């Protein structure tokens, strides 16, 4: 495979997806409502009554990275619905009939999901500043958070495209997406520490990629300690490579 051609194809696909966002950004703006409610209602309430152990940080500080990760998860896990829609209107057929490798199509679309994730991260940073959440705005750490957000969005958007290859309809994708998002969210360290979970849930949380994303973001935005960061990034990279590969292998099944 010609690497230059592969990357050019992926970037072209990502650019096409970015144009869609630019032409209709309504979804991006409405996506901020749910994380805003989590921070303003759930976070502020528990922060006031100090009902949740959060180490050396206030609870709303602890919660902010978790809500950022949750927000990116919700964007990414439903990305397969877009692919199914493109299949229904014939766009996917045209894409798959081009000389571009299927993997470049999946990679390009997952990169576009990363762009959506970056927008969401910026909105949550802005909200955190408005409500007075103390987070570290070190340029290198912010760049690291953006990199993790892109990688995480790529991971779960490609997972969503993999599921879409077998589910084939938007209704099924919506149902599966809703069935997966909240269990993934609650079985992670997004809103409470792993240490206070029941033992059985701790094991599930350790196997949950979302936990590693939250840990990575939290270490950069709050603690400024990076002992676990290499493991967090490694798990995320492996999961992303696996799901991009699976989606690239199966995406043509959507047309069957």
N, C-alpha and C positions, 0 to 999 in steps of 0.2 A: 504494500500500500504506500502511495506517495504521501508522506506526512504533511507536506506543504499544502497539497490539494485537499487533504482531509481537514486540516485546520481551517482552510479558506471556506470549505463547504459548511463547516460547523458555524463559523462566524456569520456567514450569509444567512443561515437559518435563524440564528440568534437575532440578527439585525431585522429580519422580517417580523419576528415576534415582537421586537422592541417597537417597531412601527405601529403594530396593533395597539400597544399600550399607549403610545403617544396620541393616536387618533381617538382613543376612548379610554380615558383614565378614571372613569367613574368607579370601577371596581376597586382600584387601588385606594381611592379615598374612603370608600365605604368599609374597606377591610380594617381601617384603624378603629372603628367603633368598638368592636369586641375587646381588643387589648386595652383600650381606654377604660372600658367598664371594669375590667379585671383590676387595673391599677387604681382607679378612682374610687371604686366601691369596695371590692374585696380587699385590695391591698391597704387602703387607708383605714378601713375598719379594723382589720387584724393588727395593723401597726399601732393603732390607738390602744387596744386592749392587751397587746403583747401576748397573744394567745399561742403563738407559734415560735419554737426555738429557731433562732437564725444566726447563732454564733455572735461574732463581733459587729454585726451589721443590724440596722433596723430591718423590720420585716419587709417594708416596701423596697428597700435596697435589694434584699435577698430575692424578692419576687420579680423584679424588673427583668433580669436576664432570662428567667423562666418564661415570662410572658412574651418576650421577644422571640424565643425559640418556638413557643406555641404558635405564635402568629405566622412564622415562616412555615411551620408544619402544616397549618391549615391552608396556606396558599398552595403548597407543593402537592399535598396528598390528593387534591382535586384536579391536578393538571391533566390527568388522563381523560377527564370529561372533554377538555378542549380537543384532544386528539381524536376522540370518538366523533365529536361534531365535525372535525375536518374530514374524517372518513365518510360521514353521512353526506356532506356537500361536495365530495370529490377532490378536495385539496390534497388529502393524504395519498390518493392514487397517483396524482401528478407528481408529488414529491418522490414517491417510491419508484416511479418510472424514470427518474433522472439518473445520470451516472453517479450521483453522490452516494457514498456508502451509507447503509442504514444507520450505522453507528454515528455518523456525522449528523444525521437528522435528529437522533435521540440526544446527542451531546449538545447540539445547537438549541434545542427546545429546553433542555435542562439548564443551560446557561441563561436563557431568557427567564426561567423561573428564579434563578439567582438574582437577576436584575430587579425582579419584583420584591424579592426578599430584602435587597439593599434599600429600596424605597421604604419598605415597612420598618426596617431598622432605624432609618433616619427619622421617621415619624415618631417612633417610640422614644428615641433619644430626645427629640424636641419636647414630647409630652413629659418625659422625666425631668427635664430642665424646668418646665413650667410649674410642675407640682413640687419642685424642690428636692427631688431624689438625688442624693450625693453619689455620683459615679465618677470613675477616673476617665478623664478625656485626654489621656496621653495619645498623641498621634499614631504611634506604633501599635498601641493596644486597640485603638479604633480600627486601624487597617486590619489587624488580626481578627477582630470581630467580624468585619465585612467579609474577610476570606472564609471564615467558618460559616457564616450565613450563606454565602454562595455555594460552598461545598455541601452544606446540609440541604439546601433547596435542590441542588442537582441530584442528591441521593434520593430524596423522597419523590421528586417529580418523575425520575426515571423508574422508581418503584411503582408509581401510579400508572405510568405508560405500560409497564410490564403487566399490571393487573388488567388494564384496558384491553390488551391483546387477547385476553381470554373472556372478559366479561362482555365486551363488544357493544353495550348500550349505555346511554347516559344515565338511565334510571338505576341500573345495576351499579354503575360506578359511584353514583351519589350515595346509594345505600351502603356500599362497602366503605366508602370514605368516611361516612358518619359513624359507622361501626368501629372504625380503627382509630379515629383521632382522639376521642376522649379516653379510651383505655391507654393509649400511648402516653397521653398527657398525664393522667393520674398515676400511671405506673412509672413515673420518672421523678427526678429531684427538682422539678420545676417549681412546685409550690410548697414543698416541705422537704426536710433533709432525709436522705436515705436511712440514716441511723434510727429514726423514730418509726419507720415502717415495720409491719410484721415481717418475720424472717422470710416467709414465702414470697412476699412482695419485694423484698430486698433483692432476691435472686432474679426476679423478673426485671427489676429496674436496672440491674447490672447488665442484663442482656438487651436492654432497650437503647438504641442509638441516640434517642433524644436526651438521655441522661448525660451522655458524653458531650453533646452539644451545649447543654446548659452549664455543665462543669467548666468547659472551655471558655464560654462567654463570661461566666461569673469570675473565673480566675483573672481574666483580663480587665473587666469593668470594675471589679470591686477589690479583690485581694491584692492584685499585682504580684502574685506568686504563680510560678509556672511548672511546679514539680510534676503535676499530672497532665500538663498540656500535650507532651509528645504522645502519650497513650490515647488521649482524647482525639487528637488529630489522626493518629494511625487507624483507630477504629472507624472513624468517619471516612477516611480515604478508602479503606478496604470495602466498606459498605457501599460507597459510591461506585467504585469500580465494578463490584458485583452486580449492582442493579442496572448500571448503564449497559453492561455486557448482556444481561438477561433481556432487557428491553430491546436492545439492538437485534438480538437473536429472534425475538418473538413478535416484533411490531407488525411484520407482514401478515400475521395471522388475523389481524383486524379486517383484512380485505377478504377473508375466506367466508 
